Amino acid sequence: MSRRFFIGLAPGLVLTLAGCGEDRTGPVSVRWGKEYCEYCGMIVDDPRYAAQVRAKGGRAKKFDDLGDAVLWLARQPFAEDPATEFWVGDCEKGVWLDGRMAWYLEGRKSPMGHNFGAVPDGRAGAVDFAAFRRTILERGSTSRCETPTQGST
């Protein structure tokens, strides 16, 4: 194999190997305390309140608070696409749950102050995804979570 041939292949090889690091469906691993929220830029460090969103075939976007993920997703053209994945951390066990199938308890102390936690079952006081989403969208960003485009108030 000539050097020129190898140099011609190198960019494609790099892109192929870079894409191998992440599954194409389901939640991905998070480097807790080392990755940043796609919405507000804060560190993602608590698996009980973290979230992930992925458009079909895209890379998983990570969030430090369930509410931040809802606010970010609402602005995306693929928000209503059934193929878009929404994963949330179980606030009691820290495992990933399908965010559209999860139930949400208000009154939890979440990182950015949206104060909802996800659970796998519809227990007393829990609301479904539609009600949770509606509440977050009505309230908007919290004072703890100013996005770079919002600036200081």
Helices and strands as residue ranges (DSSP letters): H 3-19, E 35-36, E 43-44, E 51-54, E 61-63, H 66-74, E 85-89, E 96-98, E 103-106, E 116-119, H 129-139
